[in-house]
Structures are given as C-alpha cells and as structure tokens.
Amino acid sequence: MAESMILVADARQEQRDQLAAALVRAGLTERIVSSESGRRLITDYVRALQRGEAVRAIVLDLNLSVLGGKTCSIAVRCIEQAFEQPPVPILFLSAKELDANLKRVMTYVKSSGFLQHQSADASVVVEALRGILS
C-alpha cells in the first residue's frame, strides 16, 4: 500500500477514535487525520494537498459543526479542481435516512457511499471502505 491517509470527520470524538483504530487495524491506511468539523476537514485536506500527500478516502459525517457534511463535500470537489486532483472517494455517515436532497448532493459530488449511524459501527465502515477502495 502506498503511503496515504484517510480523513475522518465526525463531531463525536469516540466515533473518530473507533474508526481510526479500525481503519488502521484493517490495513486500509497507516495514517488517519481526524476532524471534529467540516471546516477542520477542509483545512486538513488543503494542507495535505499542499504538501503533496495522498488522501485515499474521506469518511464524512453529515452532521458537522461550522460546515456541514453536504457543503463540505462540495468544497472538497472544488478544492480538487483547483489542485487538479482526481476526486477522492467520499463515504457519508448520517443518523438520518438517505433523502432526495442528499441523493442530489451525492450525485453531484460523485460520492462513493452512504451509511446510517445506526448501522455504521467501525467494522461496517471498514467493510464499506474496503469495497470502495478495492
């Protein structure tokens, strides 16, 4: 596996920690950059691109402070265009069901998947990302 990172954005520290440990343990990455808000994820993503670091995937909770997950995903795609980078896979997490508005956003940003929190324990996220990245 080439050195790369996975960005995880979730408002809950415990969820971020569990996901980080599970993703590393599963061998999907050696490095996790964890963010509590959409604003922080965008900052971390831009800094990684500026340093020429590879981002393998983004796990993005929709209910984030400062900059919500939907808006954050659109910003990610704009940043990729500005840096002339291919789109990184985005896996959305939400406590709510998939609705028409989110479906439109997912189509627009060409997201790679959606999981509800009730079913999104760390092992489910790992398996979803494994499928997306294979």
C-alpha positions as CSV (number, residue, x, y, z in Angstrom):
1,M,0.0,0.0,0.0
2,A,1.4,3.4,-1.0
3,E,1.7,5.8,1.9
4,S,-1.6,7.7,2.1
5,M,-4.1,8.9,4.6
6,I,-7.8,8.7,5.3
7,L,-9.6,11.8,6.6
8,V,-12.3,11.2,9.1
9,A,-14.8,13.9,10.1
10,D,-17.3,13.3,12.8
11,A,-18.5,15.5,15.6
12,R,-18.0,12.7,18.2
13,Q,-14.5,12.0,19.4
14,E,-15.3,8.4,20.4
15,Q,-16.6,7.7,16.9
16,R,-13.5,9.2,15.3
17,D,-11.2,7.2,17.6
18,Q,-13.0,3.9,16.9
19,L,-13.0,4.5,13.2
20,A,-9.3,5.5,13.2
21,A,-8.3,2.4,15.1
22,A,-10.4,0.1,12.9
23,L,-9.2,1.5,9.6
24,V,-5.5,1.2,10.7
25,R,-6.1,-2.3,12.1
26,A,-7.8,-3.4,8.8
27,G,-4.7,-2.2,6.9
28,L,-6.6,0.3,4.8
29,T,-4.2,3.1,5.9
30,E,-1.4,3.8,8.3
31,R,-2.4,7.4,8.9
32,I,-5.7,8.9,9.9
33,V,-6.3,12.6,10.1
34,S,-9.3,13.2,12.4
35,S,-11.5,16.3,12.3
36,E,-14.4,17.4,14.5
37,S,-15.9,19.9,12.0
38,G,-16.2,20.4,8.3
39,R,-14.1,23.5,8.5
40,R,-11.2,21.5,10.0
41,L,-11.5,18.7,7.4
42,I,-11.2,21.3,4.6
43,T,-8.2,22.8,6.3
44,D,-6.6,19.4,6.7
45,Y,-7.3,18.4,3.1
46,V,-5.9,21.5,1.6
47,R,-2.7,21.2,3.8
48,A,-2.3,17.6,2.7
49,L,-2.6,18.6,-1.0
50,Q,-0.2,21.5,-0.5
51,R,2.4,19.0,0.9
52,G,1.8,16.6,-1.9
53,E,0.4,13.9,0.4
54,A,-2.0,11.3,-0.9
55,V,-5.5,11.2,0.6
56,R,-7.0,7.7,0.0
57,A,-10.6,8.4,1.2
58,I,-12.8,10.7,3.3
59,V,-15.3,9.4,5.8
60,L,-17.7,12.3,6.3
61,D,-20.4,12.6,8.9
62,L,-23.2,14.8,7.6
63,N,-24.0,16.5,11.0
64,L,-20.8,18.6,11.5
65,S,-20.5,21.9,13.1
66,V,-19.3,25.1,11.3
67,L,-19.5,23.5,7.8
68,G,-22.0,20.6,7.4
69,G,-21.1,17.4,5.5
70,K,-23.0,18.2,2.3
71,T,-21.4,21.6,1.9
72,C,-18.1,20.2,3.0
73,S,-18.2,17.5,0.2
74,I,-18.9,20.2,-2.4
75,A,-16.0,22.2,-1.1
76,V,-13.8,19.1,-1.3
77,R,-14.6,18.8,-5.0
78,C,-13.9,22.5,-5.7
79,I,-10.5,22.1,-4.0
80,E,-9.7,19.1,-6.1
81,Q,-10.5,21.0,-9.2
82,A,-8.3,23.9,-8.1
83,F,-5.4,21.5,-7.3
84,E,-6.1,19.5,-10.5
85,Q,-6.5,16.3,-8.4
86,P,-8.8,13.4,-9.2
87,P,-11.8,13.0,-6.8
88,V,-11.1,11.1,-3.6
89,P,-13.8,8.6,-2.5
90,I,-16.2,10.1,0.0
91,L,-18.2,7.8,2.3
92,F,-21.1,9.7,4.0
93,L,-22.3,8.8,7.5
94,S,-25.6,10.0,8.9
95,A,-28.1,9.3,11.7
96,K,-30.9,10.2,9.2
97,E,-32.1,8.2,6.3
98,L,-31.0,8.9,2.7
99,D,-33.3,11.6,1.3
100,A,-33.8,13.2,-2.1
101,N,-31.6,16.2,-1.2
102,L,-28.7,14.1,-0.1
103,K,-29.1,11.9,-3.2
104,R,-28.7,15.0,-5.3
105,V,-25.6,16.1,-3.4
106,M,-24.1,12.6,-3.6
107,T,-24.7,12.5,-7.4
108,Y,-23.2,16.0,-7.8
109,V,-20.0,15.1,-5.8
110,K,-19.9,11.6,-7.1
111,S,-19.7,10.2,-3.6
112,S,-18.9,6.6,-3.1
113,G,-21.3,5.6,-0.4
114,F,-23.7,6.2,2.4
115,L,-24.2,4.5,5.8
116,Q,-26.7,5.3,8.6
117,H,-25.1,5.7,12.0
118,Q,-27.3,3.0,13.5
119,S,-25.5,0.5,11.2
120,A,-22.2,2.4,10.9
121,D,-20.2,0.8,13.6
122,A,-16.5,0.8,12.8
123,S,-16.5,-2.7,11.3
124,V,-19.3,-1.7,8.9
125,V,-17.4,1.4,7.8
126,V,-14.2,-0.7,7.3
127,E,-16.1,-3.1,5.1
128,A,-17.8,-0.3,3.1
129,L,-14.4,1.4,2.5
130,R,-12.7,-1.8,1.6
131,G,-15.3,-2.3,-1.1
132,I,-15.0,1.3,-2.3
133,L,-11.2,1.2,-2.4
134,S,-10.8,-2.3,-4.0
